[in-house]
Amino acid sequence: MWQQTLITLRAKPRGFHLVTDELLAGLPELQACRVGLLHLWLQHTSASLTINENADPAVRRDFERFFNRLIPQGTADYEHNDEGLDDLPAHFKASVLGCQLSLPVTAGRLALGTWQGVYLGEHRDHGGARKVLATLYGEGA
């Protein structure tokens, strides 16, 4: 079974956001997959996908503070600022974290650990809606 779906995530403010449920809502076909892989590809260069803590929102706030210290905004050293001071720092953060994930599917569910969830890292002040191309490959129930 192969299934490919383009999922549009709602616009979010700058920061890290748990989007597992939003992704799953766009993939009802996943429930029919006994065993397989879900590949998620974020079609943007100024946002990212990663897996981390799904329970304590402080983790997401700490992620934002850490990456803002690691890659500061507003430095005169950046040449690429066509879309504002957050432009190049957003590209850097997206490259560090990445734009894709491959997740195992077991018995119609993502085989995430107890405390794992999918984060969207929104690295722009006004990034807008984000598109994720979800490709599911597996065996049906």
SEDRENFI-67540 format. One line per 10 residues: number of its first residue (from 1); for each residue x, y, z of N, C-alpha, C. Coordinates in Angstrom, 3 decimals. Layout:
<recs>
NUM = X,Y,Z,X,Y,Z,X,Y,Z  ... $
</recs>
This chain:
<recs>
1 = 0.842,-1.175,0.000,0.000,0.000,0.000,0.890,1.242,0.000  0.635,2.121,-0.929,1.279,3.426,-0.984,0.187,4.481,-0.907  0.416,5.493,-0.125,-0.537,6.594,0.006,0.263,7.876,0.155  -0.093,8.909,-0.593,0.595,10.188,-0.448,-0.451,11.291,-0.311  -0.258,12.117,0.720,-1.220,13.162,1.057,-0.477,14.446,1.385  -0.963,15.549,0.869,-0.421,16.851,1.223,-1.282,17.424,2.346  -0.660,17.643,3.493,-1.358,18.141,4.680,-0.952,19.593,4.896  -1.919,20.460,5.078,-1.640,21.865,5.380,-1.839,22.086,6.872  -0.754,22.448,7.540,-0.814,22.765,8.972,-1.250,24.216,9.143  -2.099,24.461,10.108,-2.540,25.823,10.397,-1.344,26.720,10.714 $
11 = -1.450,27.986,10.383,-0.409,28.956,10.714,-0.223,28.999,12.230  1.031,29.090,12.627,1.365,29.107,14.049,2.344,30.244,14.324  2.349,30.754,15.542,3.346,31.782,15.871,4.736,31.168,15.950  5.721,32.014,15.950,7.091,31.556,16.073,7.237,30.715,17.335  7.984,29.596,17.200,8.186,28.701,18.331,8.067,27.255,17.895  8.029,26.369,18.858,7.921,24.933,18.612,6.524,24.476,19.019  5.882,23.712,18.126,4.488,23.334,18.312,4.305,21.835,18.110  3.571,21.222,19.005,3.232,19.810,18.893,2.152,19.672,17.821  2.458,18.950,16.731,1.520,18.850,15.601,1.144,17.405,15.291  1.441,16.479,16.182,1.138,15.066,15.944,-0.337,14.874,15.599 $
21 = -1.235,15.406,16.411,-2.671,15.212,16.190,-3.134,15.856,14.884  -2.587,17.010,14.552,-2.959,17.693,13.312,-2.531,16.868,12.092  -1.353,16.268,12.177,-0.888,15.396,11.090,-1.756,14.148,10.975  -2.044,13.513,12.106,-2.855,12.292,12.087,-4.265,12.559,11.567  -4.815,13.732,11.863,-6.148,14.079,11.364,-6.168,14.131,9.833  -5.036,14.459,9.236,-4.938,14.503,7.784,-4.604,13.169,7.152  -4.450,12.121,7.974,-4.051,10.796,7.478,-4.952,9.684,8.008  -6.241,9.714,7.723,-7.101,8.638,8.230,-6.689,7.260,7.691  -5.999,7.214,6.547,-5.545,5.947,5.949,-4.543,5.217,6.836  -3.881,5.928,7.710,-2.886,5.314,8.577,-3.506,4.208,9.435 $
31 = -4.765,4.361,9.804,-5.437,3.380,10.662,-5.564,2.014,9.995  -5.500,1.978,8.660,-5.619,0.710,7.926,-4.265,0.045,7.695  -3.194,0.654,8.164,-1.843,0.126,7.944,-1.425,-0.757,9.132  -1.178,-2.022,8.863,-0.757,-2.956,9.922,0.692,-2.713,10.319  1.552,-2.573,9.305,2.969,-2.306,9.542,3.491,-1.482,8.377  4.303,-0.464,8.666,4.812,0.364,7.580,5.648,1.522,8.077  5.862,2.457,7.164,6.625,3.664,7.448,5.852,4.875,6.944  5.894,5.932,7.728,5.336,7.211,7.325,6.501,8.184,7.173  6.643,8.716,5.980,7.676,9.726,5.734,6.993,11.079,5.653  7.489,12.035,6.429,6.959,13.395,6.439,8.010,14.339,5.869 $
41 = 7.614,15.120,4.885,8.517,16.059,4.223,7.902,17.451,4.300  8.518,18.340,5.052,8.059,19.717,5.188,8.542,20.507,3.981  7.627,21.128,3.257,7.964,21.798,2.004,8.331,23.270,2.209  9.163,23.524,3.211,9.549,24.905,3.514,10.997,24.938,3.980  11.657,26.080,3.756,13.068,26.225,4.147,13.259,27.074,5.394  12.167,27.480,6.031,12.292,28.321,7.219,11.496,27.763,8.398  11.228,26.463,8.344,10.563,25.755,9.444,11.181,24.363,9.492  10.873,23.598,10.536,11.505,22.287,10.693,10.548,21.298,11.335  10.931,20.026,11.253,10.231,18.939,11.939,11.221,18.212,12.830  10.781,17.829,14.009,11.616,17.035,14.901,10.698,16.262,15.857 $
51 = 11.268,15.282,16.530,10.542,14.474,17.522,11.084,14.826,18.903  10.161,15.053,19.849,10.607,15.270,21.213,9.423,15.179,22.165  9.598,15.668,23.370,8.661,15.603,24.493,7.254,16.059,24.101  6.251,15.225,24.400,4.883,15.572,24.023,4.009,15.983,25.213  4.560,16.019,26.406,3.728,16.278,27.582,3.945,17.674,28.176  5.166,18.053,28.402,5.457,19.312,29.096,5.747,20.427,28.099  4.872,21.423,27.979,5.102,22.518,27.029,6.356,23.334,27.333  6.899,23.224,28.536,8.137,23.939,28.864,9.287,23.489,27.968  9.253,22.241,27.542,10.314,21.745,26.655,10.306,22.541,25.354  9.144,22.788,24.790,9.044,23.534,23.537,9.494,24.985,23.729 $
61 = 9.166,25.575,24.856,9.618,26.946,25.130,11.134,26.980,25.305  11.697,25.958,25.972,13.152,25.879,26.136,13.846,25.676,24.792  13.246,24.876,23.907,13.791,24.709,22.556,13.909,26.070,21.873  12.839,26.856,21.940,12.847,28.166,21.280,13.947,29.058,21.855  14.077,29.109,23.160,15.120,29.936,23.770,16.513,29.444,23.385  16.731,28.136,23.395,18.029,27.573,23.042,18.416,27.936,21.605  17.503,27.711,20.664,17.835,27.982,19.267,17.988,29.469,18.985  17.295,30.318,19.719,17.479,31.762,19.562,18.848,32.206,20.071  19.357,31.542,21.113,20.715,31.848,21.583,21.756,31.284,20.614  21.518,30.076,20.112,22.451,29.426,19.195,22.554,30.188,17.876 $
71 = 21.419,30.645,17.373,21.365,31.339,16.080,20.611,32.652,16.294  21.326,33.701,16.664,20.658,34.960,16.989,20.111,35.668,15.745  19.097,36.446,15.987,18.474,37.252,14.938,19.001,38.674,15.041  19.092,39.359,13.906,19.411,40.780,13.921,20.893,41.106,13.857  21.731,40.113,13.620,23.152,40.410,13.514,23.468,40.998,12.138  24.393,41.899,12.080,24.775,42.544,10.822,25.576,41.602,9.925  25.971,40.449,10.436,26.787,39.510,9.662,26.000,38.780,8.580  24.670,38.794,8.632,23.862,38.045,7.670,23.572,38.899,6.442  23.929,38.387,5.293,23.673,39.090,4.038,22.235,38.871,3.559  21.716,37.646,3.742,20.377,37.300,3.249,19.324,37.738,4.256 $
81 = 18.660,38.846,3.960,17.599,39.351,4.836,16.440,39.911,4.006  16.226,39.318,2.838,15.206,39.807,1.905,13.820,39.892,2.530  13.506,38.985,3.435,12.170,38.944,4.027,12.174,39.383,5.492  13.223,40.025,5.933,13.269,40.525,7.301,14.424,39.943,8.089  14.569,40.426,9.313,15.689,40.004,10.157,15.595,38.546,10.587  14.402,37.949,10.519,14.255,36.546,10.903,14.512,35.592,9.725  14.800,36.135,8.546,14.911,35.328,7.327,16.045,34.299,7.398  17.278,34.730,7.442,18.396,33.779,7.441,18.467,32.948,8.724  18.234,33.538,9.911,18.216,32.684,11.099,17.198,31.540,10.976  16.056,31.791,10.336,15.060,30.730,10.140,15.616,29.627,9.246 $
91 = 16.351,29.995,8.203,16.957,28.997,7.321,18.012,28.172,8.070  18.816,28.835,8.880,19.830,28.124,9.668,19.168,27.097,10.601  18.155,27.537,11.344,17.478,26.647,12.287,16.842,25.462,11.562  16.231,25.732,10.408,15.612,24.657,9.634,16.659,23.656,9.161  17.843,24.131,8.787,18.900,23.218,8.337,19.458,22.392,9.485  19.589,22.998,10.650,20.099,22.265,11.809,19.129,21.153,12.220  17.843,21.456,12.251,16.840,20.487,12.703,16.343,19.565,11.599  16.244,20.047,10.382,15.819,19.221,9.258,14.357,19.409,8.901  14.016,18.899,7.720,12.660,19.088,7.200,11.943,17.764,6.962  12.510,16.652,7.453,11.864,15.371,7.202,12.004,14.426,8.380 $
101 = 11.021,13.519,8.464,11.023,12.471,9.478,10.528,11.184,8.838  11.063,10.064,9.266,10.532,8.750,8.907,10.113,8.069,10.206  8.832,7.697,10.278,8.266,7.163,11.507,7.687,5.777,11.264  7.938,4.831,12.168,7.350,3.501,12.025,5.854,3.519,12.334  5.129,2.661,11.636,3.695,2.489,11.852,3.455,1.049,12.286  2.724,0.879,13.369,2.389,-0.440,13.895,0.912,-0.460,14.266  0.186,-1.415,13.734,-1.224,-1.619,14.079,-2.054,-0.339,13.921  -1.824,0.379,12.824,-2.626,1.555,12.527,-2.295,2.805,13.305  -1.144,2.790,13.998,-0.732,3.945,14.807,0.743,4.230,14.597  1.140,5.464,14.837,2.566,5.769,14.852,3.185,5.066,16.049 $
111 = 4.325,4.431,15.850,4.991,3.703,16.930,5.928,4.642,17.685  5.361,5.731,18.183,6.129,6.694,18.973,6.236,6.191,20.406  7.284,6.617,21.084,7.422,6.304,22.499,6.384,7.056,23.312  6.242,6.676,24.551,5.226,7.245,25.437,5.245,8.768,25.464  6.431,9.353,25.494,6.551,10.804,25.659,6.991,11.496,24.384  6.799,10.860,23.230,7.255,11.449,21.967,6.104,12.033,21.170  6.386,13.151,20.518,5.447,13.780,19.608,6.206,14.491,18.509  5.503,14.825,17.442,6.102,15.526,16.305,5.968,17.024,16.541  7.093,17.728,16.450,7.126,19.180,16.578,7.250,19.815,15.204  6.544,20.905,15.010,6.848,21.851,13.946,7.641,22.965,14.593 $
121 = 8.823,23.222,14.089,9.582,24.390,14.517,9.245,25.526,13.562  8.502,26.499,14.035,8.192,27.667,13.206,9.231,28.723,13.527  10.106,28.990,12.570,11.257,29.858,12.816,11.084,31.271,12.274  9.909,31.561,11.710,9.627,32.914,11.206,8.634,33.596,12.131  8.704,34.919,12.176,7.741,35.673,12.974,6.331,35.531,12.413  6.222,35.419,11.088,4.920,35.277,10.415,5.078,34.267,9.287  5.236,32.998,9.631,5.508,31.962,8.631,4.300,31.541,7.819  3.124,31.635,8.372,1.918,31.225,7.652,1.685,29.726,7.738  0.705,29.265,6.970,0.394,27.840,6.929,1.591,27.085,6.348  1.802,25.872,6.825,2.930,25.047,6.358,2.401,23.761,5.753 $
131 = 3.048,23.321,4.678,2.627,22.111,3.971,3.587,20.968,4.262  3.017,19.804,4.564,3.787,18.588,4.826,3.296,17.516,3.844  4.222,16.967,3.060,3.897,15.865,2.166,4.123,14.570,2.953  3.033,13.841,3.171,3.067,12.601,3.956,2.972,11.413,3.006  3.982,10.548,3.041,3.991,9.354,2.212,3.971,8.133,3.121  2.910,7.341,2.999,2.725,6.147,3.805,2.978,4.930,2.942  3.839,4.061,3.426,4.113,2.787,2.744,3.965,1.676,3.757  3.168,0.676,3.428,3.025,-0.429,4.380,2.036,-1.477,3.911  1.792,-2.409,4.812,0.848,-3.498,4.554,-0.441,-3.202,5.301  -1.551,-3.428,4.603,-2.854,-3.186,5.206,-3.207,-4.253,6.233 $
141 = -4.224,-3.951,6.997,-4.674,-4.854,8.060,-5.241,-6.132,7.517 $
</recs>
